[in-house]
Amino acid sequence: MAGGRRTWRSGAAGLCLLLLPLTGCGGGQAATGSAMAEVQQVLDRRAAAVLGHDERAYTETGTRTSYANLRAVPLADWSYRLTALHRDGTAATAEARLSYRVQGYDRAPVTTDRALTLSRTADGHWYVTADRPARKAGQQLWDQGTVTAVTGAHSLVLGVGQSRDALRGYAGLADTAVPAVSKAWGTDWTRRVVLLVPRSLNGMAGLLGAPASNYRGIAAVTTGEAGGSGLTPADRVILNPEAYAVLGSVGKQVVLTHETTHVATRAHTSAATPLWLSEGYADWIGYLDTGRTPAEAAPELARAVADGSPPENLPVDRDFGFTDDPTKLAEAYEGGWLACRMIAAHWGEERLGAFYRAVGAHQGRSGAVEDALREELGTTLSDFTARWRDYLTGQLGE
């Protein structure tokens, strides 16, 4: 799978769909308290209709498009909190915070900002004519079309523009990934995964609220809050169906297992965790039992070793940036994977997991790796780096 690594980068920073800043809709006059209360009542009825699967009641509050798009999503909660209203005669624009939970997966509500437009009937009733993401908020999947839901043994797959058979295929891959991750990492996580499958790369970018160029060639991204407070919603694995489709069967499973590892390890991943460790560990679990040799899984570093120019140091975070140099990015992922593979081979898989947890539990980045190396592996950073360099040439120079 030469060059495939550059398509497998996953995001591990803050949840892109959550807690985005409020933005103004602009125009009109600030509404009175009575108008705010009236519109809030409309939004409350709208939310109750969503949870009650009452299409007629929903339609009475305004446009039904979003209801038709999201009715397949298994929701435990759905509510709006109106934050601003600007009237212009019989029309208005509004800002609202939408909160929702997916049944059986979200421990806490997903929150996202919405921009609403409303009209007022002749008899004085408000109704919603449009419900869209706020200017700086990412889309929700149902903003892109009708959602189809497939439930697996350990997964929920939500897709737009995808056949049910295709979504079942994704669920099968996720259902294989979850127990594989639990076997290596342990069972101290939810052992469930939510996959979002948009129609295209543009759809993926819309969900993440970023330009499509940022994710071209990237097969999947995991979103979530690091640190594991237990008060956040479930992570979402967002697939790029265009990049994912070009992978072989092993590559597709590696990607899903890699992303599922990010979900499992989120509670023990923090600002102290370097990307070589979080991405390397996810790849280590992803490649377990695939039969891939080091040279097959790390082709760019294999070429560097053959050319007599292996890296001197472990990759740093900036090496994982998606730039115009895909070789450097691939080498960073491969270097992190081989570092974790070396720990598992020399100190044991249990020690590798303990090392990961110890790094994430550190108060900050400074000293985190050094302290964990000393406490968990009985070594120093300089000794570990030298071992890693020797391991690279030994594994890739064969």
Disulfide bonds with the S-S distance in Angstrom:
none
